[in-house]
Amino acid sequence: MSLRTRLVALAILAMTLLIGERVIGIISLHATTLEIKEREVLDLTEQGAGHFEKVLTGVRSILLTLAAEGPLLNDPAKCGTLRQVVEASSLVESLSVLDRDGIITCSSAPAGIGLDLSAREYFLLGIKGLPALTTVARSYATAAPTIFASQPVVGEGGAVTAILLARVSLNDMFPRSAIGRLNPSAEIIMVDAEGVVIQAQPDMPNLIGKNLRSTEFVARALSRSRGTIIADGVDGVSRIYGFVRLPSSNMHLLVGLDRAAMTAQVESATWRAATTLLAASFIIFLGLWIAGERLIVAPVLTLAARLARFGRGEDDQREQDGPLITELQPLVVAFEAMADELTRRESALRSANRRLNSLASLDPLTGIANRRSFDSVLALQWSTVPNLAMLMIDIDRFKLFNDRYGHGKGDDCIRRVAQAMMATVRGTDVIARIGGEEFAVIMPGADIGPAQEVAQRLRQAVEQLAIPHSGSQDGVVTISVGCAAGRPGPDFSSSDLQQAADKALYAAKEAGRNTVRSAPPFEVRTSNLS
């Protein structure tokens, strides 16, 4: 085999290996880019959830302000006040007052006066003194799915005298800045716990009231608190969907962006880079094939002759036609620059992806804070607040539950318990899942009194879920809670607080479970809980 043939064979092998490595890199780069796009969609979804929370806060403020004027609301002659509030605010479409029998006695929409709403969930909760945010599949006023916020009006004796009801406006439910960023084939959908579409943007009236639970992306969203999925929409367009459970509700917000539109730019750049790589490889190979004898073989033979003469001790006389291999240098430099650029872009995307992954701080099953977040919040609060309370929580006899009903039901149980507790704690409290069936709550600025109150509310909220558990003495899933509180100081560390809450939890379990026990204040401060 001649030198030229061997050189060409070596070039083919080298080009094949290099092209193969680049193809693998391009495939990996595409996958990484898709992950980053999923993160962008999820971030956009979470922005929508944040906007929803702001709207909900505004509605709550209106209801609380009006509820403080209980006697005024009980006077049907003062209904004009409700109409003035509705006209001045874009957050609510109507305001009504329900008496203790569920009958509308006063409303900004006169046509609704006299309606019996006693069967609605918001009335049943309101008459118990609980504010609520619920959805109805068909509103009496709009004949379409609607969101209602209710606030009980409490009289001087502490009894509920009326219920203030607001039909939440859906026009400003989505941030307009986010809608402006979407392409024409994008979807923003809000569904209730059954998968019924409450609102859709941009304007998609054909979806309102439609049950999408059977679709892949809605079914996935209803099974989790947050995440992403690549699936076909109801119109058959493949989208990257981000979904998140809306705060203080059982509704989910889904944002879907056209997958092809989101990845078109990077795919185009990838294919251009791949085409350039193949073209450069072909040019190099063609140059070797056509000019190999002149540009490579001849210089190699000349160098060999020079080395042979040097070995024989003869004078080194350069050939008139010196080596021409340097003429390949521009192609080599261009090829190396292109490879370096591709490697740099791939490295930058991988680095960005690692940074995004490092920000993950939520428990994937429940959507609440994980152990890493818990430790970070505890360290921060310990160094900033004058006193701190902690609750340690354990699902009673959870191993028996898992053994009897299976791990799938066990995961669903943990998820429902976490959501019930997250809806029950104070706004400043931080709840985290720190183990399989173990949870903890950090209560900044609280002493043992408020800690015990919140612990009892958590225990009752879980008990009221009525999740069947034949292995429990109560017949349903329950929790045991240990409370501890203390003042950070040189003789009392955060680990002392955790240890005290843990011992109180064990005391609750020994007391028969489904109960709350607290660490004695003196023993908490001295870190010597017995």
N, C-alpha and C positions, 0 to 999 in steps of 0.2 A: 504494500500500500504506500503510495507516494505521500510526501509531506503535505502537499496541497489537499489530498483527499482526507488525510488524518486531521488537518486543520479545520476543514469544512465540517467533518463529523463532530469535532470538539465544539465548534461554534453552534451547531444544531443542538447538541446536548445542553450547552450553557444557556442558549435562548429558551429551550423548552423548560428547563428548571426555573429560570428567572420569570418567564411568563406564568408558569404554574404558581409560583410564590406570590406574584402580583395579583393573580386571579383570586387566590385564597384571601389575600389582604383586602381586595375590593369587596368580596362577599362579606367578610367580617366588618368592614367599614360600613357597608349598607345596613347590616343588622344593628350596629351601634347607633347609627343615625336614626333608625326607626325607633329605638329605645328613647333617644333624646326627644324625638317628636311626640312620643307618648307622654313623656314628662311635661312637655309644653302644653299638650291638650289637658292633662290633669291639672296643671297650674291654672289654666284658663277656667276649668270647671270650678276649682276652689275659689277663684275670684268671684264667680257667679254665686257660690254659696255664701261668701262673705257679704256680697251685696244683698242677698236675701236676708241675712241676719240683720243688716242695717235697716232694711225695710220693716222687718218684724219688730225691731227695737222701737222704731218710730210709731208703729201701730200700737204697741204696748204702752208707750208713753201717752198716747191719746186716750186709750182706755183707762189707764190709771188716773189720769187727770179728771176725766169725766166721772169715774167711779167715786172719787173723793167728794163729789157733789151729789151724794145719794138722794137726799130729800128733793133736790131739784129734778132728778130723773124720774122720781115717782109721781110727779105732777104732769099728767098728759097735756096740760095747757102749755108746757114748756118744751114741746117737741121742736120748736123752732131752733132751739140751741143745737140740737143734733144736725139739722140742715145746715146751719152756719158752719159747723165744724167740717162737715163733708165738703162744702163749697170751698173752704179754705185749705183743704189738704188733698193732695193727689194720692195719698196712701190708702184711703178707704173709699169704697163706692157707696156704702150705706152704713148707717148706725141705727140700732134698734135696742129697745129695752123690753126684756121679758119678765113677767111676774113669776111668782113661785110656782105657778101652774104651767109655765111654758108658753103663755099667751103673750103675743106682742102687744104691748099697751102704748108704746110710743116709738115712732120711727121717722127717719129722714125721708123714707119712701112711704107716703100715706097708704098706698095700696097694700102694704104688708101688715097694717094694723089689724089685729084679730086673728092672725095665723097661729095655729097650734104647733109649736116646735118642741113639745115635751119629749118626743121620741129621739130627738137628735143627741148625738154623743156630747156635743159641747154643753147642752143644757144639763145632762145627767152629771157631768163633771162640775159644772158651775154651781149647781144646787148643793154640791158637797163642799163648796168654797174653793174649788181648784180652777185657776185660769187654764185655758186650753187653746191649742191651735190644731184644727181638724179640717178634713176635706169631706165634701159630700159629692156623691156621684151625679146628683141632679139638684140644682138650686131651684127653689120655688120662684125666685126672681128672674134668674137668667136662663133656666132650663138647661144648664151646662154645668160641668164640674166646677166647683168653687171652693176657695179657702176661707174659712171663718176663724176669727179670733174672738174669744170670749173672756170676760172679766166679771167675777161676782161682785156685787155691791153689798157691803157688809154694814148692817145698822149698828146703832149704839150698843145694843146688847150682844153683839158678836154674831148674830144670826144673819144669814143671807136673805136680803129683802128683795133683790132683783138681780138680773144678769144683763150686763151690757154686751151687745153682740156687734161685731164689725165684719162686714164682707170686704175682704182685702182686695185692693185693686191689683190686677195682674199686669197692667200696662207698663209699669216701671219696675217689674219684678226682676228683669234682667238688665245688667249694666249696658247702657247704650254704647259705651266705648268698646266693650267686648264684641257687641253685635257688629260694629263697624269693621272689626278685624276679620270677620268670617267671610269665606268665599260663598258664592251663590248656592252651592250644593251643601252647605253646612246645616247642621240641625242643633237646636237647643230645645230640650224637652224636659218638662217637669211631670213626674208620675207619682201617684199615691202608692200606698202599701200594696194595693192589688194590681198595680201596673196600668191603671187608667190614666190617660193623658189629661193633666190639668191645664197646662199651657204649653205652647210651642212657638218658637221664633226661628227665623223670620216667619211672617204670617203663614200659618199652615192650618186653616180652619178645619180641614178634613180629618185632622188627627185628634182634635179636641173631643174628649169623651170616649175615645177608642181604647180598648184594652190591648196592650202590647206585651202582656206577660209571656205569651208564647214565643215572642221573638228572642233571639239569642242574646242581644245586647241588653235588653230590659231584664230578662231573667237573671243574667249575670249581675246586673246592678242591684237587683232586689235581694240577692243572696249575700251582699257584702256592703261594708260601709263606704269604701272608696276603692278606686282602682281604674284600670284601663282594659279595653278589649278591642280587637280588630274584627269587625263583623259587617255584614251587609245591613243597610237600613231598610225601612219599609218600602223604599223606592228602588231597592236593588243596588244602590251605590255603596261600594266598599268604603268604610270610614274607620278612623281611629276614634273610638269613643272614650271619653273620660267620664267617670260617674262618682258622685259623692252624696252621702245622706245629708239632707239639709238640717241645720241646727234646730233643736227643740221640736222636731217633727218626725213623722214616719215617711216623709216624702223623699224622693231622690231627684237630683238634677243630673241630666246627661247632656254632654256637649260632644257632638260628632263632627269631625272635619274630614273632608275628602282625602283619603289616603294617597291617591295618585297626585292630587294637587300639592300636598305637603311634601312628598318625596320627589316630585318631578325635577326640582333644581339639583338636588344632590345626585339623583340618578343620571341626569344629563351630564353633570360634571364627571361622574364616575365613568360613564361610557366614553366621554371625550378623552379622559385620561387613559382608559384602556385602549381606545383606538390609536392614540398617540404612541402608546407603548408598543403596540403591535406594528405600527408603521415604522417606528424607529428601529425595532428589531428586524423588520424586513429589509430596511435600507442597509443596516449593518451587514446582514447576511448576504444581501445581493452584492454589496461592495466586496466582501470577502470572496465571494464566488467568482466575480468577474475580474477583479484586480488583485486577487490573492497572490498570484505569481509575482506581480510587479511590486506590490506594496508590502507583502509579508514574506513570501518565500525568498525573494531576492535579498532583502535586508538580512534575513536569518542566515542565508548561505554566506553573505558577505561577512557577517559577524563571525561565523564559524571559521571562515578562511583567515580572518584576522587573528582569532584565538589560536588557530593551528600554526600560523607564522610566529606568534609570540611564543608558543610552546617549543618551536624549533629554534628559538633564539634569533629569528630573523627580524629585520627592521619592520616596524608597523607602518605600512604604506596605505593610506586611505584610498579607496576606490574613487574614481572621478565622479561616478554616480553614487552618491552617498545613500544611506538608508532613507527610504521614503515613508516608513511606518508612522512618522509624526503627522502625516496628512490625515490619519484617522482620528487624531486627537480632538478636533471640533465635535465629531460625532460622539466620541466617548464622553466629553464634557457635557454635551447637551443631554445625553442619555442619563448620566449620573445626576445632573441637576433635576431632571424630571423625576427620577426615582426618589431623590431626596425630598422633593416637594410633596410627592404622594405620601412618603413616610411621615413627613412633618404634619400633613393634614390628618392622617390617620391617628397619629399620636395625640394631636390636639383634641380630636373628637373623643378618643378613649379617655383622656384626662378629664374632659368635661363630664363624661358619663360617670367616671369614678367620683367626681365631686358631687354630682347629683345623688348618687347612691349613698354617699356618706351622710347626706342630709336626712335620710330615712330615719324617722324617730317614732313611728307609730306601730303598734302591734297589728300585724296584717289580718288577724282573725277578727278582732273586735273594733279596730279603728281608733282605740284610745291609746294613750301614751304607753310606751314599752318600758322595760326595766332601765335602759340607758337614759331615757328622758326623765324617769322618776329620780334616778340618782343625781342627774344634773340639776333638776328643779329643787331637790332637797338641799343640795350644797349651796345653791344660790339663795334660797329662802332662809337657810340657817344663818347666813352671814348678813342678812338685811332686815329681818323682822324681829320685834321685841319678844314675841312668844309664838309658839307653833304647836299645833295639834296634829296627831296622826291616827288614822284608822287602819287596822290590819283586818282583812276580810278573807274568809274562806268559804267556798261552797260546801255545805254539809254532805258528807257521805257521797262525794262525787265519784269515787272509784266504783262504788256499787252501781251508781247511775250509768257510768260508762260500760261496765260489765254487762248490765241488764239491757240497755237500749242501744249500745254500739257507739263507736267514736263519732260517727256522723251526727247523731242526736246530741252527743256530748259537746261537739263544737257549736251546734246551734244553741244549746243551753247556755254555754259560756257567752256567746254573742248576745243573746237576749238579756242575760243578767247584767252584762256590761252596759248595754244601752239603757236599761232601766235605771242603773245606778248613775250613769252619766247625766241622765235627765233629772236626777233628784238632788245631786250635790249643789252647793252654792256656786255662784258664778266665779268666785275667786279661788275655789278649790281645784286641785289637780288630782284626777283619778288615773291610776295606771294598773296595767296587768303585769305583775312581777313574777308570776309562775304559771303552772298549768291551770289551776282553779283558784289561784291566789291573787288578790287585788290589794291595793293600798291607796289611801287618800291623804294628801297633804293639805292642811287647812291653815294658811297663813293668818297670823293675828288672832287665832281662836284659842280659848282655854277649854277646860274639860267639859264645861256646861254645853256650849254650842256643839262640841264634838259628840257628846252623847245624844243630843237632839238629832243631828244629821245621821248618826249611826242607826237610831231607831227608824228614821224615815227610810233609810236604805234597806233595812231588814224588812219593813212593811212593803216597800215597793217590790222587792223580789218575791216575797210571799204572795203578793197580789197577782203576780204573773201566772200563778197556778199551773206551773209546769209539772205534770204528773211525775211522781217519784215513789214507786212502791217500796223502796228500801228506806224511806224516811218515816219517822214516827208521825209526821204531819201529813204524809201522803203527797206532798208537793215539794219542789226544790226550795230550800231555805239557805240562809247564810248565818254564820256566826261572826260577830264583830268585836274586836278589841280596841279600846280607846286609850290614848295617852296624850298628855299635854305637858309642856314645860317651857322654861325660858332659857334660850341658849346662853351658855356661860363657860368659864374655864373648867368647871366641875361637872358639866352636863353636855355631852356631845350628841350629835344626831344618831349615832349608833346606840347610845343609851335610850333615846326616844323610841327607836325601832324595837329594841329589845323589850322595853316596857310594854309597847303595844302588842308585841308577839305573845308575851306572857299573859296579857289580858285576853288575847284571843284564845289561848289554851284554856284559860279559866272559863270562858264562854262555852267552849266545847264540853268541858267537864261538867258544866251546869246543865247539860242536856241539849245543847245546840239550839239554833234559831233564837238566839238571845244575844244581848250586848253586855259586856263587862268592861270596867274601866280600871286603869292602874291608879292606886292611891297617890295623890299629889306629892306627899312627902317622899314616898319611895321613888317616884319618878325623878325628882330633882337629885336624889342621892344615888340614882342608878343602882338600887339594891332591891328590885321588885321581888317579892317572895311569892 
